[in-house]
Amino acid sequence: MNIEQYLDELIKREGGYVNNSADRGGATKYGITESVARENGFKGNMKDLPLEVANAIYKKQYWTTPRFDQVNTISSAVAEELLDTGVNCGTGFAKPLLQRALNLLNNQGKGGWSDLSVDGIYGPATLNALKVYLAKRGKEGEKVLVRILNIMQGQRYIEIAERNLSQEQFFYGWIANRVVM
């Protein structure tokens, strides 16, 4: 798949304009929060955020900058999951997940790659580890890796809702729409 297809699906999940006082993101359109829109130069009312602007922000901030586009050249399923997690939980949370998962899957270095630095930087070591893992485990291994990423994302939602009870109102939707097994 390509980024346009991912974004079409993502925007369907995110929906249009919302401004729920309990949502830490505040005024949001197409899943783009007002603060992110402002950081990217949008000055208008969030209700008027054009779809093209939202797509450009997604491509830059949630796809190219965190290097999920590089992961996409190896595994579209993993890249799409990282994109979704990055959008909903922040790229700072999403980026280290792949490295953590690959470290758990390397059987103490016997899997063909050494433990990765869990720094959220997708350089040659991380991308090569993903290639080696998928070469060994194939499509079933790819499904397991995506499942692990979803488990980590789901655990994040549990922690958020337990820490701040006002977030419980979002918990069902997060699990129903974001954590896919």
Protein Blocks (a to p, Z undefined) as FASTA:
>chain_A
ZZklmmmmmmmmnopadddfklmnlpaeehiafklmmmnopabdfklocfklmmmmmmmm
mmmmnommmmmmmommlmmmmmmmmmmnopklmmmmmmmmmmmmnonoinopacdddehp
acfklmmmmmmmmmmnommlmmmmmmmmmmmmmmmmmmmmmmmmmlmmmmmmmmmmmmcZ
Z
